[in-house]
């Protein structure tokens, strides 16, 4: 998950997307203009191939949004028209008890065996414009939204949401019930970043552009947002989002849910406390053994 120089193809696509965004227009006008659909389809194809992405990391490890990509995704929403996406049999008849209706520019993504992505039966959907690398496993039910980028060897467990434009590294384990927030607007806002070899425990929530650095471990039930202070018992410091940046969890940090007592007023008199994530240690051999991914499942 490292930064890269924009290719000639990406630069050409960026110009087309920016032109499309400036032109405005309506969904009906776009439906009548094949060039508009060609541009949107080209963006979705590039996102699915991983040749462009909604966020990138510079050489110094700083993450930043790629505004033109997010702008293009927004155009796909704006210029698409509502279409019947219900399952159909070989004769084109509606098949099964469920009906689905969404913008025709954002259909569910199709995979082939050669993609080497395991999508286990049971209700999972990967939306058009999401990148899933070889050896990703999706347990049912789970949902991966447009613009998300999931690297090789990652496990997406049951009842997991990978939100729009979220960036997930290699060999990450998103445990059951995890919610990874998405962001499309404002277009310069970086999405949630989960770097490589991170373990996210069951029912965690990571939102609002939070960055979880490599090899960190989030214990079950940890909630992270821009407004969440995280107390580091090892380094005796507090991590907070800056005015222009995101909350960052350090590499290798082991974070568990904790509480912080309310110090004054009625809350203190009632013995109340607020939830606060706490870094209790940094990853070591014992942590690695406890969080080892089941390689044989892959």
C-alpha positions as a LaTeX table, in Angstrom:
\begin{tabular}{lrrr}
\hline
Residue & $x$ (\AA) & $y$ (\AA) & $z$ (\AA) \\
\hline
Unk1 & 0.00 & 0.00 & 0.00 \\
Unk2 & 2.49 & 2.58 & $-1.18$ \\
Unk3 & 2.24 & 5.69 & $-3.25$ \\
Unk4 & 2.86 & 5.61 & $-6.98$ \\
Unk5 & 3.30 & 8.05 & $-9.83$ \\
Unk6 & 0.13 & 8.67 & $-11.85$ \\
Unk7 & 0.20 & 6.67 & $-15.08$ \\
Unk8 & $-0.62$ & 8.16 & $-18.45$ \\
Unk9 & $-3.88$ & 6.19 & $-18.54$ \\
Unk10 & $-4.87$ & 7.47 & $-15.08$ \\
Unk11 & $-4.01$ & 11.04 & $-16.07$ \\
Unk12 & $-6.19$ & 10.78 & $-19.17$ \\
Unk13 & $-9.05$ & 9.33 & $-17.11$ \\
Unk14 & $-8.67$ & 12.12 & $-14.53$ \\
Unk15 & $-9.09$ & 14.75 & $-17.26$ \\
Unk16 & $-12.22$ & 12.99 & $-18.54$ \\
Unk17 & $-13.72$ & 12.79 & $-15.03$ \\
Unk18 & $-12.98$ & 16.44 & $-14.27$ \\
Unk19 & $-14.55$ & 17.48 & $-17.58$ \\
Unk20 & $-17.61$ & 15.39 & $-16.81$ \\
Unk21 & $-17.98$ & 16.91 & $-13.35$ \\
Unk22 & $-17.70$ & 20.48 & $-14.68$ \\
Unk23 & $-20.26$ & 19.82 & $-17.40$ \\
Unk24 & $-23.04$ & 19.00 & $-14.95$ \\
Unk25 & $-26.11$ & 17.66 & $-16.70$ \\
Unk26 & $-28.84$ & 15.26 & $-15.67$ \\
Unk27 & $-29.09$ & 11.52 & $-15.36$ \\
Unk28 & $-31.36$ & 11.39 & $-18.39$ \\
Unk29 & $-28.91$ & 13.42 & $-20.48$ \\
Unk30 & $-26.13$ & 11.07 & $-19.39$ \\
Unk31 & $-28.22$ & 8.06 & $-20.34$ \\
Unk32 & $-28.52$ & 9.54 & $-23.84$ \\
Unk33 & $-24.79$ & 10.25 & $-24.12$ \\
Unk34 & $-22.70$ & 7.10 & $-24.61$ \\
Unk35 & $-19.47$ & 9.00 & $-23.90$ \\
Unk36 & $-20.58$ & 9.72 & $-20.33$ \\
Unk37 & $-21.24$ & 6.05 & $-19.64$ \\
Unk38 & $-17.93$ & 5.07 & $-21.23$ \\
Unk39 & $-16.07$ & 7.41 & $-18.87$ \\
Unk40 & $-17.86$ & 6.13 & $-15.76$ \\
Unk41 & $-17.33$ & 2.51 & $-16.82$ \\
Unk42 & $-13.64$ & 3.23 & $-17.42$ \\
Unk43 & $-13.31$ & 4.57 & $-13.87$ \\
Unk44 & $-15.07$ & 1.55 & $-12.40$ \\
Unk45 & $-12.87$ & $-0.80$ & $-14.41$ \\
Unk46 & $-9.73$ & 1.00 & $-13.23$ \\
Unk47 & $-10.86$ & 0.86 & $-9.58$ \\
Unk48 & $-11.59$ & $-2.86$ & $-9.87$ \\
Unk49 & $-8.19$ & $-3.45$ & $-11.48$ \\
Unk50 & $-6.45$ & $-1.48$ & $-8.72$ \\
Unk51 & $-4.77$ & 0.85 & $-11.20$ \\
Unk52 & $-6.42$ & 3.85 & $-9.56$ \\
Unk53 & $-7.67$ & 4.20 & $-6.01$ \\
Unk54 & $-9.47$ & 6.69 & $-3.82$ \\
Unk55 & $-6.53$ & 7.22 & $-1.44$ \\
Unk56 & $-2.79$ & 6.80 & $-1.71$ \\
Unk57 & 0.21 & 6.81 & 0.62 \\
Unk58 & 3.27 & 8.93 & 0.02 \\
Unk59 & 6.82 & 7.70 & 0.60 \\
Unk60 & 6.83 & 9.11 & 4.16 \\
Unk61 & 3.72 & 7.13 & 5.09 \\
Unk62 & 1.26 & 10.03 & 4.86 \\
Unk63 & $-2.15$ & 9.07 & 3.49 \\
Unk64 & $-4.19$ & 11.45 & 1.36 \\
Unk65 & $-7.40$ & 11.29 & $-0.64$ \\
Unk66 & $-7.36$ & 11.25 & $-4.44$ \\
Unk67 & $-10.11$ & 13.84 & $-5.08$ \\
Unk68 & $-10.67$ & 13.19 & $-8.77$ \\
Unk69 & $-11.38$ & 9.50 & $-8.13$ \\
Unk70 & $-13.94$ & 10.34 & $-5.45$ \\
Unk71 & $-15.39$ & 12.99 & $-7.75$ \\
Unk72 & $-15.83$ & 10.35 & $-10.43$ \\
Unk73 & $-17.61$ & 8.00 & $-8.03$ \\
Unk74 & $-19.99$ & 10.80 & $-7.10$ \\
Unk75 & $-20.70$ & 11.31 & $-10.81$ \\
Unk76 & $-21.61$ & 7.64 & $-11.06$ \\
Unk77 & $-24.26$ & 8.20 & $-8.39$ \\
Unk78 & $-25.49$ & 11.47 & $-9.90$ \\
Unk79 & $-25.67$ & 10.35 & $-13.51$ \\
Unk80 & $-26.94$ & 6.83 & $-13.04$ \\
Unk81 & $-30.59$ & 5.93 & $-13.43$ \\
Unk82 & $-32.60$ & 3.60 & $-11.23$ \\
Unk83 & $-32.66$ & 0.08 & $-12.62$ \\
Unk84 & $-34.02$ & $-3.33$ & $-11.68$ \\
Unk85 & $-31.09$ & $-5.44$ & $-10.48$ \\
Unk86 & $-33.10$ & $-8.40$ & $-9.23$ \\
Unk87 & $-31.65$ & $-11.89$ & $-9.88$ \\
Unk88 & $-32.86$ & $-13.44$ & $-13.13$ \\
Unk89 & $-32.79$ & $-16.90$ & $-14.61$ \\
Unk90 & $-31.42$ & $-17.90$ & $-18.03$ \\
Unk91 & $-34.64$ & $-16.71$ & $-19.71$ \\
Unk92 & $-34.50$ & $-13.27$ & $-18.11$ \\
Unk93 & $-37.27$ & $-13.92$ & $-15.59$ \\
Unk94 & $-37.01$ & $-12.65$ & $-12.01$ \\
Unk95 & $-35.55$ & $-15.47$ & $-9.96$ \\
Unk96 & $-35.95$ & $-15.89$ & $-6.21$ \\
Unk97 & $-37.86$ & $-13.97$ & $-3.55$ \\
Unk98 & $-35.72$ & $-10.82$ & $-3.48$ \\
Unk99 & $-35.92$ & $-7.63$ & $-5.55$ \\
Unk100 & $-33.12$ & $-5.08$ & $-5.86$ \\
Unk101 & $-33.15$ & $-1.58$ & $-7.38$ \\
Unk102 & $-30.14$ & 0.71 & $-7.64$ \\
Unk103 & $-28.35$ & 3.09 & $-9.99$ \\
Unk104 & $-27.38$ & 1.30 & $-13.20$ \\
Unk105 & $-23.85$ & 2.67 & $-12.90$ \\
Unk106 & $-23.33$ & 0.85 & $-9.58$ \\
Unk107 & $-24.33$ & $-2.73$ & $-10.15$ \\
Unk108 & $-22.97$ & $-5.64$ & $-8.09$ \\
Unk109 & $-19.52$ & $-6.67$ & $-9.22$ \\
Unk110 & $-18.99$ & $-9.97$ & $-11.03$ \\
Unk111 & $-16.01$ & $-12.24$ & $-10.37$ \\
Unk112 & $-14.44$ & $-15.14$ & $-12.22$ \\
Unk113 & $-12.65$ & $-18.15$ & $-10.74$ \\
Unk114 & $-9.43$ & $-16.75$ & $-12.19$ \\
Unk115 & $-9.72$ & $-13.73$ & $-9.86$ \\
Unk116 & $-8.94$ & $-16.15$ & $-6.98$ \\
Unk117 & $-11.33$ & $-14.31$ & $-4.63$ \\
Unk118 & $-13.46$ & $-16.52$ & $-2.38$ \\
Unk119 & $-17.00$ & $-15.22$ & $-2.00$ \\
Unk120 & $-18.70$ & $-17.83$ & 0.18 \\
Unk121 & $-22.43$ & $-18.32$ & $-0.54$ \\
Unk122 & $-24.88$ & $-16.70$ & 1.84 \\
Unk123 & $-25.63$ & $-13.08$ & 1.02 \\
Unk124 & $-22.39$ & $-11.19$ & 0.31 \\
Unk125 & $-22.32$ & $-8.32$ & $-2.19$ \\
Unk126 & $-19.30$ & $-6.55$ & $-3.64$ \\
Unk127 & $-20.30$ & $-3.38$ & $-5.42$ \\
Unk128 & $-19.00$ & $-2.23$ & $-8.80$ \\
Unk129 & $-15.78$ & $-0.25$ & $-8.47$ \\
Unk130 & $-14.37$ & $-2.18$ & $-5.50$ \\
Unk131 & $-10.93$ & $-3.79$ & $-5.70$ \\
Unk132 & $-10.39$ & $-7.20$ & $-4.10$ \\
Unk133 & $-6.96$ & $-8.73$ & $-4.60$ \\
Unk134 & $-6.19$ & $-12.39$ & $-5.10$ \\
Unk135 & $-6.68$ & $-14.57$ & $-1.99$ \\
Unk136 & $-9.23$ & $-12.28$ & $-0.32$ \\
Unk137 & $-11.92$ & $-14.28$ & 1.49 \\
Unk138 & $-15.46$ & $-12.92$ & 2.01 \\
Unk139 & $-17.63$ & $-14.77$ & 4.52 \\
Unk140 & $-21.40$ & $-14.28$ & 4.36 \\
Unk141 & $-23.07$ & $-11.94$ & 4.75 \\
Unk142 & $-20.70$ & $-9.04$ & 4.10 \\
Unk143 & $-20.72$ & $-5.92$ & 1.96 \\
Unk144 & $-17.88$ & $-4.12$ & 0.18 \\
Unk145 & $-18.82$ & $-0.70$ & $-1.18$ \\
Unk146 & $-17.70$ & 1.22 & $-4.26$ \\
Unk147 & $-14.15$ & 2.55 & $-4.19$ \\
Unk148 & $-12.98$ & 0.20 & $-1.45$ \\
Unk149 & $-9.52$ & $-1.32$ & $-1.96$ \\
Unk150 & $-8.76$ & $-4.67$ & $-0.25$ \\
Unk151 & $-5.30$ & $-6.18$ & $-0.56$ \\
Unk152 & $-4.24$ & $-9.82$ & $-0.87$ \\
Unk153 & $-4.75$ & $-12.36$ & 1.90 \\
Unk154 & $-7.35$ & $-10.34$ & 3.81 \\
Unk155 & $-10.26$ & $-12.05$ & 5.55 \\
Unk156 & $-13.63$ & $-10.24$ & 5.52 \\
Unk157 & $-15.68$ & $-12.11$ & 8.09 \\
Unk158 & $-19.44$ & $-12.39$ & 8.55 \\
Unk159 & $-21.56$ & $-9.24$ & 8.98 \\
Unk160 & $-18.67$ & $-6.96$ & 7.97 \\
Unk161 & $-19.11$ & $-3.65$ & 6.14 \\
Unk162 & $-16.18$ & $-2.24$ & 4.19 \\
Unk163 & $-17.36$ & 1.28 & 3.47 \\
Unk164 & $-16.94$ & 3.37 & 0.33 \\
Unk165 & $-13.30$ & 4.14 & $-0.51$ \\
Unk166 & $-11.93$ & 2.38 & 2.60 \\
Unk167 & $-8.37$ & 1.12 & 2.12 \\
Unk168 & $-7.56$ & $-2.29$ & 3.61 \\
Unk169 & $-4.03$ & $-3.71$ & 3.54 \\
Unk170 & $-2.59$ & $-7.19$ & 3.12 \\
Unk171 & $-3.34$ & $-10.07$ & 5.50 \\
Unk172 & $-5.85$ & $-8.04$ & 7.53 \\
Unk173 & $-8.51$ & $-9.87$ & 9.53 \\
Unk174 & $-11.81$ & $-8.01$ & 9.79 \\
Unk175 & $-13.61$ & $-10.12$ & 12.38 \\
Unk176 & $-17.34$ & $-10.75$ & 12.56 \\
Unk177 & $-19.50$ & $-7.66$ & 12.89 \\
Unk178 & $-16.77$ & $-5.14$ & 12.06 \\
Unk179 & $-17.88$ & $-1.82$ & 10.55 \\
Unk180 & $-15.32$ & 0.08 & 8.48 \\
Unk181 & $-16.78$ & 3.48 & 7.70 \\
Unk182 & $-16.89$ & 4.99 & 4.24 \\
Unk183 & $-16.52$ & 8.55 & 3.00 \\
Unk184 & $-17.20$ & 10.19 & $-0.35$ \\
Unk185 & $-17.72$ & 13.81 & 0.66 \\
Unk186 & $-15.94$ & 16.10 & 1.10 \\
Unk187 & $-13.81$ & 14.78 & $-1.74$ \\
Unk188 & $-10.54$ & 15.80 & $-0.08$ \\
Unk189 & $-11.33$ & 13.85 & 3.11 \\
Unk190 & $-9.24$ & 10.69 & 3.45 \\
Unk191 & $-11.21$ & 7.48 & 4.01 \\
Unk192 & $-10.58$ & 4.92 & 6.74 \\
Unk193 & $-7.18$ & 3.26 & 6.36 \\
Unk194 & $-6.38$ & $-0.19$ & 7.78 \\
Unk195 & $-2.76$ & $-0.99$ & 6.99 \\
Unk196 & $-1.28$ & $-4.46$ & 6.47 \\
Unk197 & $-1.28$ & $-7.25$ & 9.09 \\
Unk198 & $-3.85$ & $-5.52$ & 11.31 \\
Unk199 & $-6.31$ & $-7.59$ & 13.31 \\
Unk200 & $-9.69$ & $-5.92$ & 13.92 \\
Unk201 & $-11.67$ & $-7.76$ & 16.59 \\
Unk202 & $-15.36$ & $-8.58$ & 16.52 \\
Unk203 & $-17.90$ & $-5.73$ & 16.55 \\
Unk204 & $-15.28$ & $-3.00$ & 16.23 \\
Unk205 & $-16.15$ & 0.23 & 14.45 \\
Unk206 & $-13.55$ & 2.37 & 12.65 \\
Unk207 & $-14.93$ & 5.59 & 11.21 \\
Unk208 & $-14.25$ & 9.13 & 9.92 \\
Unk209 & $-10.89$ & 8.69 & 8.25 \\
Unk210 & $-9.14$ & 6.94 & 11.14 \\
Unk211 & $-5.78$ & 5.38 & 10.26 \\
Unk212 & $-4.80$ & 2.08 & 11.87 \\
Unk213 & $-1.12$ & 1.49 & 11.23 \\
Unk214 & 0.44 & $-1.87$ & 10.35 \\
Unk215 & 0.32 & $-4.82$ & 12.76 \\
Unk216 & $-1.97$ & $-3.06$ & 15.24 \\
Unk217 & $-4.59$ & $-5.14$ & 17.05 \\
Unk218 & $-8.02$ & $-3.77$ & 17.94 \\
Unk219 & $-9.68$ & $-5.81$ & 20.65 \\
Unk220 & $-13.34$ & $-6.75$ & 20.31 \\
Unk221 & $-15.69$ & $-3.80$ & 20.67 \\
Unk222 & $-13.22$ & $-0.94$ & 20.14 \\
Unk223 & $-14.81$ & 2.14 & 18.53 \\
Unk224 & $-12.59$ & 4.72 & 16.83 \\
Unk225 & $-13.71$ & 8.07 & 15.39 \\
Unk226 & $-12.13$ & 11.48 & 14.81 \\
Unk227 & $-13.44$ & 12.59 & 18.19 \\
Unk228 & $-12.11$ & 9.58 & 20.12 \\
Unk229 & $-9.10$ & 10.12 & 22.41 \\
Unk230 & $-6.95$ & 7.00 & 22.73 \\
Unk231 & $-4.85$ & 6.62 & 25.89 \\
Unk232 & $-1.48$ & 4.88 & 25.54 \\
Unk233 & $-0.48$ & 3.32 & 28.86 \\
Unk234 & 2.90 & 2.21 & 27.49 \\
Unk235 & 4.07 & 5.55 & 26.07 \\
Unk236 & 2.01 & 7.61 & 28.52 \\
Unk237 & 0.44 & 9.81 & 25.86 \\
Unk238 & $-2.97$ & 10.50 & 24.33 \\
Unk239 & $-3.68$ & 10.21 & 20.60 \\
Unk240 & $-6.24$ & 12.60 & 19.15 \\
Unk241 & $-7.18$ & 13.68 & 15.65 \\
Unk242 & $-5.64$ & 16.96 & 14.64 \\
Unk243 & $-7.67$ & 19.79 & 13.11 \\
Unk244 & $-6.48$ & 18.85 & 9.62 \\
Unk245 & $-5.58$ & 15.20 & 10.13 \\
Unk246 & $-7.01$ & 11.91 & 11.28 \\
Unk247 & $-6.83$ & 9.87 & 14.43 \\
Unk248 & $-3.89$ & 7.47 & 14.05 \\
Unk249 & $-3.33$ & 4.22 & 15.92 \\
Unk250 & 0.43 & 3.50 & 16.06 \\
Unk251 & 1.97 & 0.48 & 14.37 \\
Unk252 & 1.84 & $-2.63$ & 16.53 \\
Unk253 & $-0.41$ & $-1.09$ & 19.19 \\
Unk254 & $-2.80$ & $-3.43$ & 21.01 \\
Unk255 & $-5.98$ & $-1.47$ & 21.74 \\
Unk256 & $-8.79$ & $-2.59$ & 24.04 \\
Unk257 & $-12.01$ & $-0.92$ & 25.22 \\
Unk258 & $-11.64$ & 1.00 & 28.45 \\
Unk259 & $-13.39$ & 3.68 & 30.48 \\
Unk260 & $-12.48$ & 7.12 & 31.80 \\
Unk261 & $-14.38$ & 8.45 & 34.85 \\
Unk262 & $-16.24$ & 11.72 & 34.59 \\
Unk263 & $-14.30$ & 14.01 & 36.92 \\
Unk264 & $-16.76$ & 16.77 & 37.79 \\
Unk265 & $-20.43$ & 17.59 & 38.20 \\
Unk266 & $-23.44$ & 15.35 & 38.35 \\
Unk267 & $-21.79$ & 12.63 & 36.25 \\
Unk268 & $-18.98$ & 12.32 & 38.80 \\
Unk269 & $-21.45$ & 12.15 & 41.68 \\
Unk270 & $-23.21$ & 9.27 & 39.92 \\
Unk271 & $-19.96$ & 7.40 & 39.34 \\
Unk272 & $-20.34$ & 7.54 & 35.55 \\
Unk273 & $-17.59$ & 6.94 & 33.01 \\
Unk274 & $-17.19$ & 7.33 & 29.26 \\
Unk275 & $-15.83$ & 4.69 & 26.92 \\
Unk276 & $-12.18$ & 5.22 & 25.99 \\
Unk277 & $-9.93$ & 2.95 & 23.89 \\
Unk278 & $-6.63$ & 2.15 & 25.65 \\
Unk279 & $-3.30$ & 0.96 & 24.25 \\
Unk280 & $-2.27$ & $-1.67$ & 26.79 \\
Unk281 & 0.84 & $-3.04$ & 25.05 \\
Unk282 & 2.63 & $-3.33$ & 21.74 \\
Unk283 & 2.57 & $-6.44$ & 19.64 \\
Unk284 & 5.00 & $-9.21$ & 20.60 \\
Unk285 & 5.41 & $-12.95$ & 20.01 \\
Unk286 & 2.59 & $-13.81$ & 22.42 \\
Unk287 & 0.25 & $-11.42$ & 20.61 \\
Unk288 & 1.27 & $-12.87$ & 17.25 \\
Unk289 & 0.46 & $-16.38$ & 18.48 \\
Unk290 & $-2.93$ & $-15.30$ & 19.86 \\
Unk291 & $-3.93$ & $-13.48$ & 16.67 \\
Unk292 & $-2.45$ & $-15.85$ & 14.07 \\
Unk293 & $-4.69$ & $-16.12$ & 11.03 \\
Unk294 & $-5.90$ & $-19.58$ & 10.11 \\
Unk295 & $-3.79$ & $-19.98$ & 6.97 \\
Unk296 & $-5.29$ & $-23.36$ & 6.28 \\
Unk297 & $-8.71$ & $-21.73$ & 5.82 \\
Unk298 & $-7.35$ & $-19.90$ & 2.77 \\
\hline
\end{tabular}
